[in-house]
């Protein structure tokens, strides 16, 4: 067995969950927080912060949250939180006692969240199934997104990151991959980027040299994607759908991207965002992207 997979299963809650669930379907992926990160001080600080924030927000409604995973999965607390923060009136019952009702309730709630935050489906780091399954990583991403949108001045603990393991079933068995995922912004890297980014300095201090830099970048890009019979003439427009970026990464890293994993001829904004998000994930996994980038 993959040692990373074995390591992940040493966490009792993870093992119990996998033992009680059906076998993962082929092609399905499950992302878990690795045990090495599950008890990190920064993660515990974020969990405590969000718990106290929810309890403070819902104090007048006499709602007390003790566990983010155990108390939010059925949608009740999320329902009250959204109504309180955003004055949203959701057309669902306050109480959902059956799993079917809870799934329906979460579907309405998460759809409202995506609409408020103006997020495409490909940008969501949570789902009805993951919240219902009491997945901590998804729950944290959801709460952080809600907090940042409705209370942008809330001082969330910065630089909270976790080690994750993604498990996928393939024709050859279980495949795992490791990554480091940020739950809150890495402000240190953002500050360094804003101070030291050569391109920012180029735009502000030497715009006359911008054309020369763009020309050099185009030559670099075409040197590699030209092997695929492609020719890039405009960086802004031809990189916007993520296709050239993905093919360039594949050429530079020396691997072939399966055409089923991205849209070669994207026909919508959702498909373009899927491509860009995939490219950013590949860069992050390769250790080439150490600060958050807005895929839009």
C-alpha positions, 0 to 999 in steps of 0.5 A: 500500500502507498505509504502516504495512504497508510499514513492517512489511515492511521487517523481513526476518524479517517479509517472509520469513515472509509470502512463504513462507506462504500468502495470509492467509485472509479475516477472518484477523488477524496481529499483528506487532511493528513494526520501530520496537519490535523492537530497543528496549532494554526489549524486549531487556532482557525477552528477556535476562531470560527467557532467563537465567531459563529457563536458570537454571531448567533448568540441572540438565537441561543445557538452554540457550536462546539464542533464545526464538523458535527454541528454544521453538516445538517445545514441548520447553523449555516441557515441561521448564519446566512440569514443573520449575516446576509439577511437572506431568506432561504426557502427551506425548513429550519429543521431537516431530520432525515438525510434526504431533507438535509441534502436538499437543505444544503443544496439550497444553502450552498447554491445561495452561497455561490450566488452571493459570492459570485462563484462558478461551480469549478471555484467551489472548494466544498460540496453538498456531499462533503459538508454532509459527510462532515469533511473538515477541509470543505467546512473550513473553506466554506466558513472562511469564504462566508466570513470574508464575504460578509465580514471582510474586516474580520481578522481571520488567522492568516497563513493557515495551511494543511497537508492534504492527500488526495485518493483516487481510484484508477484501473491500477488501484488507488492513486494518491497525491500530496499537496499543501493547501492554504485555507486562509491567505498567506499574507507574508507571501502576498506582502513580499509579492506586492513589494518585490514583484518585478512586473509590478515595478515594470508597470509602474516604473518602466512601462516603455520596457514592457513591450520588450519583455512581452516580446521575450515572453512570447518567444519563450512560449512559442519555443515550447508550444511551437512543438505542438504546432501552436503559435501565440501572438497575444499573451492576454487573449490567448492565455485567458482560457487556460489552454495554452497555459496547460499545454505549456506546463505539460511541455516544460514539465515533460508530461502529457495532459489527458484531454479528458482532464481539461477543455481543449476548446472551452465554450463557456466561462465555467470551462475556461475557469476549470482550465485555469484552476487546473493549471494553478493546481499543477503549478502549486503541486510542482512548487512553482506557485507559493502565493494565491492567484485569482483564477478569474 
